[in-house]
C-alpha cells in the first residue's frame, strides 16, 4: 500500500495545508466511511456535519468551506476535482492489455495500426481500418470495414463499431457500446413497414466517453455527430442524424429521437425522452424523467412531462397537491347551494 505525506498531497494539488505536513496518508475514502490514515473530501455542504464525526486523518475542502473542525485539511479551489487527483495518486492507471496483438485476434492485412496499439483476444478488425497510436482494444470487440479510430482511445470488451464510422482521439467506449447501428427508419406501404436504407455514418469527436450498452445510430443520410467532450451515461440511445454539442452530459436511460439538435454544455438527467426534429439550446438543463416535446431555448431549465420551465412545473405540482382538498370544498359548496335552493323553493 502506498504511503504519501499530507504535505506531498498538498503540493501536488497546489492547495493550502493546515496541519502536520509529515502526516502519513495511506489511501482515500468517502467522508462517512473513511478510516484513520485515509484522506477524504468535502464538496457538498450537505455532508458538512460529517466533519465532526469522520475518522479520516485529513480532509480536502473548498476555499469557501468556512471554518473546519480541528482536523488536518487542505484548502483548494475545487475539492471534488482535487480529490479525483488525489485518488489517482494512490491508484494510478494500470495497463490491462499485453503489448501487441493477441494471437486469437483477426486483423485484416489492409488495416493500419499506429505505434503501441494493443489488441486483445478475439477482436475482429476489418478492411482499411485506421487505429491511432496508443489505442487499447479489449477482448471481443468488433471493428468493421473503413472505420477510423484516433490516438489514445480505449474500447472495453464487447464494443462494436460498424462500418464507415469515425472516432476521434482519447475516446472511451465502455462495455457493450454500439456505434453505427442502423437508425430506426421504416416506410409504411401496403400494410407493411419497409426498411429505409441507413447509409450515413457516426462521427465521435475527441475526449468523448460513452457508458456501457449505449447505442449511437448511424445517420439515414449524412452523419450522426457526438461533439468533443461529450459524456454519455450507460444505456443512452442516440438516434439517427442527431447532433450532440460540445461538453454536453446525458445521464442513464435517456433516449434522443432522430434529427434532434442538442447544444453545447447541456445537462440532461436520467430517463429523459425527446421527440425528434427539435433543438435544445446551449446550457439548457433537462430534469430527470422529463418528456421533451418541443424545442428548449438556450439556458432554460425544464422539468416534467411534458417538460415545462421548472418553476411553472413546480407551481403545477403544488396545485395538484392541493387538488383533493379543493375538490372537497367544491363539493361542499355544491351541497350547500343545493340545500339553499331547496329552502328557497319550499317558500
N, C-alpha and C positions, 0 to 999 in steps of 0.2 A: 504494500500500500504506500502510495506516495505521501510524503510529508512536505508541506510548504509553509514557510513562516507567514504570519499575517502581514509583516512589512513587505515581503515579496509580492503578496497578492495586491496590496495597496499600490505598489509601484507599477505592477502590471496593468492595473485599472486606471492609473493616474488619479486616484482618489485621495482624500484627506483621511489620515489614520488617527483614530482616537483610541489609545490603548497600547499594550505591550507589542512592539514590533517583532520580538523574538518568539511570540506565541506560536506553537506548532499547530497547524491545521491539517487534518488527515482526510477530509472529504467534504462533500456538500449535501444539504438536505433541506426539505421544506421546514418552515419555521415551527410548525406544531409537531414535527416528527424528528427534529434534529437531536443529536446526542452530543455529549461532551467530546471536544476535539473537532467538531464539524462547524462549518460556516453556513449561514442561511441568509435570507434577504427579506426586505420589506418594501414592496412596491405598491400594494393596495392598502389604503388606510383602514379597511375593514378588519385587517389582521393585526392592527396595532396592539391590541390587548395581549397578543402572544409575546410581545417583547418582555412582559413581566414574568412569563412562565416558561419560555423556551429554555431548553437545556443546551442550546448551541453555545460554543465558545466565543463566537463573533457573529456579527450581522452586517450586511451591506444595506445601506439606506440611501434614499434620495437626499439631495441637498435641502429640499423643502420639507423634510420629515419632522422638523421640530426637535424638541428635547427627546433624547434617548436615555432609557434607564442605564444604570451603571453596568454596561456590558461593552466589551471592546467592539468598535464598529468602524466601518469605512464609509465616508460620505462621497457619493458620486452624483453625476447629473441624472443618470437613468439607472436605477437599481436593478431593473429587470434585465436590461442588456448587460450590465456589469456582472450579474450573477451567471448569465449564459457564458460569458468569457471565463468566469471562474470555474464553471463546470468543465469547460474544455481543458483547463489546466490539469485537472485531475483525470480527465477521460479524453485524451487526445484521439483524433480519428484513427481507426485501425484499418490496415489493409486486409480486406477479406477475400481477395482473389489472388491466386498464384500468378506470377508473370506469364505472359504468352497466351496461347490458345489451347484450351483443353482438347485432348485427342478425340473426344466424342462430339465436338462441335463441328458443324458443317458450314464452311465459309466458301462461297463461290470464288473462283480464281480471279474474277474481274473486280472483286471488292478491293478497296484501297484503305488500309488501316494506318493511322498515324503512330508515332512513337509511343511506346509503353501502353498500347491498348491491351486490355486484358479481357478475355472472353471465357466464360465458364462452361460447364458441362451441358451438352445437349442444346446448345444455341444454334439457331439457323440464321445465316446471313446471306441474303440473296444477291442477285446480279447488280453490278455497278453501284453498290453501296459505298458511301464515304463515311469513315468514322475518324474523328479528330483525335489528336494525341491525348493520352491520359484518361481516356474514357473507359469506364468499367461496365461490362455487360454480364450480368449474373446468370446462373443456370436457367434453362428453359425459356429464354427469350426468343422471339421470332421477329426478324427484321426483313421485310420483303424488298423486292427489287427497287432500285433507284431511290433509296432513302438516303438522306444526308443527316449525319449526327455530328455535332460540333465537339469542341475540346472540353475535357474535364467533366463529362456527363456521367451519371450513374443510372443504370437501368436495372432495377431489382428483379428478382425471379418472377417469371411469368408475364413480363411485359410484351405486348405485341405492337409493332409499328408497321402499319400497312404501306403498300407501295406508293411511291412518289412523295411521301411526306418529308418535311424538313424540320430538324430540331437544332436549336442554337447551342451556345456554349453554357456549361455549368448548369445544365438542366438535370433535375432529379425526378425520375419516374418510379413510383413505388409499386409494390407487388400488384400484378393484375391490371395495370393501366392498359387501355387500348387506345391507340392513336390512329385515326383514319378509318374507323369502321364506317359502313355506308350510312348516309343520312336517311331519315325516315321520310321517304318520298314515294308516293303512290298516286296514280290517277284512276279514278273510278270510271269504268266504261263497261256497259252491257252487263251490269251486275257483278263485275269482278274488279279487284284492285290490281292494276298493272304497275309493275315496278318502274320507277323513273331512274334511269342510269345516273349514278353518282360518280361523276368523272373529275371532280375537283380534288383538292388535297387539304392537308392541315399544315400550318406553319406555327411552330412554337419558338418564340424568340429566347434571348439569353436570360439566365437566372430564374427560370420558372421552376416551381416544384408542384407536382401533381400527386395527390394522395391515392391510396390503394383502391383499385377497382373503379377508378374514374374512367369515363369514356369521352373521347373527343371525336365527333363525327366529321368525316370529310365533307367538303362542300359539294353541292349538286354541280355547280359550275364555279370556277374561281377558287377561293380559299376560305377556310375557317382559320382564324388567327388568334393566337394567345400571345399577347404582347409581353415585353420584358418585365421581369419582376413579379409576375402574377403568381399567386399561391392558391391552389385548389385543394380542398379537403377530400377525404375519402368519399367515394360514391357520388361524386358530382357528375352530372351529364351536361355536356355542351353540344348542342345540336348543329346541324349543317349551316354553314355561312355565318355563324356568329363571330363577332369580333369582341374580344375582352381587352380593355385598355390597360396601360402600364400600371403595375403595382396594385392591382385590384385583388381583393381577398374574398373568397367564396367558401362558406362553411358546408359541412357534410349534407348529403342527400338533396342538394339543390339541383333543380332542372331548368336549364335555359333553352327556350324554344328557338326554332330556326330564324335566322336573319336578324336576331336581336343585336343591338349595338350597346355595349357596356363601356362607359368612360374610364378615365384614369382614377386611381385611388378610391374606387367604390368598395364598400363593405357590405356583404350580404350574409345574413345569418343562415342557420341550418334550415333545411326543408323549405326554402323559398322556391316558388314556381313562377315562371313568367310566360305570358303569351308571346307569340312570335312577332317580328317586324316592329318592335318598339325600341326606343332609345332610353338608356339610363345614363343621366349626366354625370360629369366628373364629380367626385367627392360625395356622391349620394350614399345614403345608408338605408338598407332594407332590413327590417326586423325579422326574426326567425318565424317561420311558418307563414309568411305573408304570401298572398297571391297577387302578383303584379299584372294588372290588366290593361294598363296604358303607360305611356312614357312618363319618366320621372325627371323633373328638372334638375340641373346641377345643384349640388349641395343640399337637396331636400332629404329629410328623414321621414320614411314612411313605414307603416306597420299595419297588419291586419289583413282580413280577407273580405272584400277586396282591399288592397293596400291603399291607405289614405295618409295624408300628413299626420304625423304621430300624435300631435295634440288634439286633432279632431277625432282620431280613433279613441283616445283616452276619454274624451267627453262623451262619445257614443257608448263606450263601455260603462262609464259611470251612470249614464241614463238607463242602460239596460239593467244594471244592478238595482235601480230604484223601481223598475217596471212592475214587479209583483205588488208592491205597496201602492203604486199608482193605480193599478187595475182594481185593487181592493177599494180604494177611495172612490173611483168612478162608479163601481157597483153600489156602494153605499149611497152615493148621490142619486143614482138612478132609482134605487129603492125609496129614498126619501121623496123624490119627485112623484113617483107612483102613489105613495101614500098621501101626498099633498093633493094630487089630482082627485083621488077618491073622496077626500074630505070636501073638496070644492064641489064635486059632482053630487054629493049627498045633500047639499043645502038647497 
